[in-house]
């Protein structure tokens, strides 16, 4: 999948509109300077949107395209194309390909008059309908009708923008691209909503997406072009993990809702063995009473589990010192999660990372809304969850275990907004926790939330769903599994 930097031009400057509103804009500067800032190499394909041309019905930014194409950039430009002459104007200005929007929907016959490798039909979609004339009007034909007409012209690729996602950093419209896969053999250049590295990976995993236009996320330096292209080149290199969690109290697995209403859910060793047999990628064991009651995690329970399984084991609860951390590793844990003690004394993260390596350090962040909670979700810590996760990464955390206290045990789905906020702020892996209720929730956490692992407890304890069923669902959605 090609990652294509996008510059929207208005009055000679690079801008971003919010939801297509010309009055609601952010100005970034002169186009060449912006490309230098983004470190776009020669030979790159860039996407130019002539906003004034799109609005007024005639190409306006021709001189800008001439200058950019002379820099060795492969420009695909659009805006204001209504006639064959308008296409010729863009091509004569140096554009490698011309993006044809309104005409593709209203007069697709024009597409037949140019080689298919010089034209990119473009559809701007809002609530299932096509918008034209700079998003200001509804097209006269339905989406299905337009797709059939575009296919008949010999086109093989089409640029699709979900207007509701454009410029708001809310994530791409994965559902729309899947819908299009069922409607047309055309390859999709996805546009709108890309915010995080996870968005790039998720788009690259979709079989029908050949390119990804990225604007604001690059302009606001949320992601770098080099990193985005590297992630797009190997989207299946690191399959997401499915992790059953054993919340342990007094040697028994327990579960509650919103960290309350605790009930018995079985023997931890027996549960761990069953989950490994079902295909779990890792087991998490959290002693939920250790911090609250002031005693160390039960090492014998950890030893019993570690001796009974072969998959990785992450253990947390009651870890206050580097000696506590060391004791859990010696008991058989592969990684150790720290929460309350890390909030109270952040230096503990750095100490453990220096002693045992960042790969062994998991910072567990329990959040109610965006507020960090400690002592098993009982007390607010007065910290913003996103800022705390970013600080934890700086101190040496190798992974974040992010739990939504509001969603815990509810089966309503993971907190995707919280997940996206954290995965967009850190570079380390994030485990989603709290709220899983069906296979689609795991896919959403990974695809839309950007999580590299998803954790669940009661769903698996109560046998409402098996790990195998979750993995099969993910595989069907083109999300790789181990």
N, C-alpha and C positions, 0 to 999 in steps of 0.2 A: 504494500500500500504506500502510495506516494504522499508525503506530508507537504502541503502546499501553503506557503505563507500568503496571507490575504491582506491587501491594502484597499480600503474603501476611500475613494477620493472625492473631495468636495471643496470647491474654491481653491484648488491647487495644493491642498494639504491632505494628509492622512487623517481620517476621522473614524469614529465608531458611532453608529446610531443605536439607540436603545429601542428595540421592537419596531424598527423602521421609521421612527419619528425624527424628521429632519430638524426639529427644534431641540431635540434632546441628544446632543452630540458631545463627544470627547475628542479634542484635537491633539494629535501626536507630533505633528511637524511635517517638514518637507519630505517627499517620498524617498529620495536617494539617501538622505540622512537617516531615515527610519530603517532602511534596509541595511545600512552600515551598522546601526545599533544592534540589529538582529543577527548580524554576521551571516548574511545570506551569501553563499558561495556562487561563483560564476557557474553557469549551466543549470542553475536551479529553475524549476518552474514556479512562477509566482502568479497570483490571481489578483487581477485589478478590476475593481467595481467602480464604474463611473456613475456616481449617485445622481449627479445633476443630469447626466445623459439619460439615465433610466427614468428620471422624473419628467424631463422635458421632451423626450422622444427623439433625440439626436445626439450623436457622440460629441463629447466636449473635451475629454482629457487626452486628446490625440498627441499633443506635444509631450506629455508625461510618458506615455507609452514609447514614443520614439527615443526619449532619453534612457529609459530603463532597458529597452531592447539593445541599445548600443553598449550597455554594460555587460553584455554576454548573458543576459537573463532570458529565459523562455517565458514570454508573457502570454497569458491567456486573459483577454480583456473583454469586458462587456458593459453594456449600458447604452440605451438609446438606439438599439438596433430595431428598425422597423422595416427596412427595405434592403434589397440586394446591394444598393449603393452604400448603405451604412456598414454592411459587412466588409465591403471593399475598402472603406475608409480605415477601419481597424487593421486590416491586413496590410495595407499600404503604409501604415504607421509603424509596422514592425511586429505586430502581434503574431505569435505562432499559431494561436487558435482564437477564435472569437466565440464568446459566450452569448448565446441567443436565448433570451428569456421570454418576453412577451410574444414574440413571433413564433417561438416553438409551440406555444399554447394556442395562439390565434391563427397563425398562418404557417403551419409546418411544411407546406410545399416549398417554401424558400430554402429549407435545409437541403433539398435535392440539388440545388444549383451550385453547391460547393463540395469539394472532397470531404468525406466524413472526418478525416484526420485534421481538418482545419476548422471544424465547427464543434462546439459543445452545446447541445440543447440544455436548457436550464429551467427547472420548475421551482417556483417558490410556493410553498404549501402552508396553509393555515387552517387548522381544524378540518383537515381532509379535503379542502378545496384549493384550487390553484388561484394565486393572486398575480396580477399583471400590472403594468404601468407603474413600476416602482412600488409595488405592494398596495397601491391605492384602490384597485378595482378587482372584481372577481372575473375569472375567465369564463367564456361562454360555453366551454366544454368541460366535461368531467375529467377526473384524473385518469380513469381507465381509458377513456376515449383518446386523450392526448398521448398516453403511452403507446397505444396501438398505432397511432399516426406517426409518432417518432420512430418506432421500430420499422415501419414501412419505408422510411427514408434511407435505411441502411446504417443508421447510427448504432454504435455499440456501447456508448458511454453517455451518461446524463448527470448533470450536476443538480443536486436536490438540496434545498434549504428549507428547514422547518422554521418559519418566521418566529414562532413563539419561543424558540430556543436561541435565536441569533443575538449575540452580544450580551446575554444575561448570565453566562457562565453557569448554566444549570445542568449541563451535560447534553450530549447528543441525543437525538430522537431514535434510539435503538429500535423501538417498536415500529416506527415508520419504515426504517430500512428493512426490517424483517417482512413487513407487509409488502414492500416493493419486490422483495425476492420472490414472493408468491405470485406477483402480478406481471412481472416482466423479466426477460433475460438480460436487459440492459444492465451494464455495470454502473455502479453509483459512485459519484464523487460527493462525499458527505460534507455538508456545510451547516454550521450553526451549533453553538453550545459547548464546543470543546474547551475544557478547562484544565484538566489534569493529565499526567502521564497515563493514568489508568484509562482515560477516555480513548487515548490513542491506541492502547493495547486492545481494548474491547472492540473498537471499530475494525482494527486489522484482523480480528478473529472472524468477523462476519464474511461469509464467502462471496457476497456480491458487492463489497465496497472496494473500489480500486484506488481511491484517493480520498484525502481528507483536507479540506480547506480550514486553516487555523488563522484567526485574526487576533482577537482581543487577548487571548491567553498568551500569545507571543509578545504582543505589544506591551502588555502589563508585566512581562517577564515572569509569568507564572510557570512557564516551561521554556526550555531552550530548543531551538530548531535541531541542533545536533542530537540532543537526548531524545527528542520526539521521533526523529528518523531512526535512531538506534532501536528504540522500543518497537516501532512499527516493523522493523526488519525481522524481529524474532518474537512475535506475540505469544508463541506457545512454549517459549524456552523455560518458563517457570510456571507449571500448572498450579492453580489455586489448591489450597488444602481444606479439607473438611475435618473439623476437630470437635469431637464430643467432649463436653466438660463435666467433670465430676466435682460437684460442690460437696465437700466432706465436712461433717461435724461429728465429733466423738467417734470416729472410725466408721461412719456410715455415710453413704451418698444421700444427700437431701436436695430438695428443690422447693422454691417458693415463687411468688409473684411480686415484682418490684422490690426484691430483696426481703420480703416479709412472707408470713404464712408458711413456714418451713414444714415439709413433710418428708417422710422416709422414701428413698428410691432404690435401696439395695446395697449390696456389698461392693466396695470399690474395686477389689481385685476381680471379682466375677464380671462386673460391668466393663472393666478395661479389656479383659480377655474377649468378651463378646463383641465389643466395638472393633477391636483389631481384626477379628474374624470377618466382620461386616465390611471391612475396607477402610477404616479410619486411617488418616494420614498421620495423626498425632493424637495424643491424649493430654488434656489439661486437667490438673488437679488443683483445686483451690480450697484451702482450709478456711471456710468462711467464719469460723468462730475464733481463729487464732488471734487476730488483731483485737477484736472486741473483748475477749476474755484475758488477753495478756499472756498467752502461753505460746510456745513454739509449735510449728507445724509438726504433726505426728510423723516422725521419721519412719516408724515401723510400717505405717500405711504406704508411705512412699517406696520403701524397700520391697514390700510385697507386690506392688504394682510393677515396679521396675524389673523385678525378677521374673515376671509372668508375661511380659510383652517384649516385642522387638522394635516397635515403632517409637519415635521420639516422645519424650515425656517432659512436659512443662509443669512446674509446681510453684504455687504461690500461697501466701497467707502467713502473716506473723513474722515476715522477714524484716528484722530491725538493724542487723549489723552484717558486716562482711563475713563474720564467723557463721551466722545463720545461713547465709548464701552458700558458703563452702560446705556446710553440713548437708544441705539438700543435694548438692552435686555429688557428694560422697555417698549419699543414700541411693543414688541412681537417677536423679533428675538430669536431663540434658540441658535444660534451661530453667531459669528461675525468674518468676514474676515478682516485682516489688511495687507497692502502691503507697500506703499511708506513710511508711517510713521515708520513702523518696520525696513525698510532698513536704514532710516536716524537715527533712535534711537532704536537699537535692544532691549534695556532694556524694551521697552513698552510690548514686548511679555511676559517677565517674570512678569511684574507688573499685566497684565491682567490675566495671568494664576494663580497667587497667589490670586488675588481678586475674580475671578469668576470660577476657575477650568480649567484644561487643556481641558476638553471636550467642552468648549465654545470658544476656541481660534483656529481659522483657519488662517494660514499664506498663503496668496495668492502670488504665485510666477509667474510673467509673464516673459517668457524667449524668447529671439531671438537667436536661436542656443543654446548655453550654457550660454549666457550673461543675467543677470537679468536686466529687464527693469522696470522703475518706471514712475509715472505720466501717467497712462493709456497707457503704452507701448511706450511713447514718448522718454524717456531719458534712456541711459544705466547707470547702477549703478556701473559698474566696479567690479561686483561680479560674480563668477562662480555659476550657478544655483544649482548644486549638493552640493557644499560646503555651500551655503546659506541655503538650505533646511536642511542640517545636523545641522547647527548652530541653526536654528529656532527650531528644535526638542529639542536640548539641553537646550534652553531657556524656553521651556514650551509649544510649539505649540502642539495641539492635532491632527491636520490634516493639510495636504498641499493641496492647490488648485493649481495645476500646469497647466499653460496655455502656449501653444506654440503660440507666436505671429505670427510666419511664417505660421502656419497652420490655424489660426483663420478665420472662415468663408469660407474656401476654399473647404470644403467637400472632401479633398484628404486623410483624415484619420489622426488619432492622430500621434504625433511624438513618435514612439515606442522606438527609441534609447534613447531619452531624458527621457521618462518614466522609462525605465529599469535602467538607470543610477541613477535616484532619488530613485525609490523603492528599489534598491539594497543597497542604502546608508543609508536609514532611517528605523526605525521600526514602525513608526506611519503610519496611512492610507494616501493614496495619491489619490486625485480626478484628473482624466484625463480631460483636456479641450483643445479645439482647433482642428478643422479639421474633426469632425464626418460628414459622408456623406451617410452611409448605415449601416444596422445592423451588418455586418461583422466587421466594424471598432470598434464597442463597444466590441465585443467578443475579438478582437485582443488586445485592450487596457487592458482588464481584464486578459485575458489568457497569452498573451505574454508580455504585459507591466507591469503586476503586480498591476494595479490600483484596488482599492477597490470600486471605483465609477467612473462613466463616465458622463460627463456633455456636453450638447449641447444646442444650441439656435436656429439659423436660420432654421435648419433642422425641428425642431418642430413648430417654428413660421409660417413657410411657408406651413405646413401640408404635407411636402414631405414624412414624416414618423411619425407614432404615437409611443408613448411610449409602447403601447401594442404590436405593431409589433416587437419592439426591444426586449422586454421581451420574446416573443414567440420564436424568433430566438435564444436567449441565452439558453432558456430551451431546445431547440432542439439540441444545442451543448453541453448539459450536464453542463452548467453553471447555478447554482441555482439562482432563482429570488424570490423576495418577493411577 
